[in-house]
Amino acid sequence: MMYNIDIAFKNSGLSAREIEKIKRDVRSEFPNDDMMYELHIIRILKAIKKGYWKVPSS
């Protein structure tokens, strides 16, 4: 694990449903690349924190 995404998710304030949606969507883009998966998770969480992006509803 290159990034500690568990702590990042815990500190994000997102609901469990939103977290699972992000994980599922990003994993579908990077099914075999854990580093890219984690990097994109961190980028998404930073964008959410800055108000640039919101988790789309299902």
N, C-alpha and C positions, 0 to 999 in steps of 0.2 A: 504494500500500500504506500503510494507516494504522498498522498494527501490524506489527512484525517477527516474524511467526509462525514463520519458519524458525529463528531463534535460540531462540525459546520452545520449539519442539519439540526442538531439539538439547539444551537444558538440562533437558528434562523427564525423561529417563531411560527413556522409553517405547520399546518395540520398534518396528521399521519397520511391522510388521503392525498394531499398535495405532494408530500415527500415521495410517496409511492408512484405517483404519476410522473414526477421528474425522473426518478430512477428508471422506471419502465421505458420512458421515451428516449432517454439518453442511452440506455443499454441497447435499445433496438438500433441505434445508429452506430454503436461501437461494441458489437457482440463479443469480439475476441481481443479487445484492446483495453485492458484495465486502466492503463495510464491516461489514455484519451478520455475514457469514461469519467475518471476522477477529476481530470482537468476541466472538463465541460461542466461537471456538477459544481465545482468551485466557481467557475465563471458565471453560471446561472445564479447561484446564491449571491454573488457580489452584485449582479445586475438587479436582483430583487431588492437587496438592501438599499441600493442607491435610487430605487424607484423607476428604473429603466424597463423593467419587465415584470409581468405578473403571470402566475400559473394559470393557463387557460382551463376553463371548466371542461369536464368530460365531454 
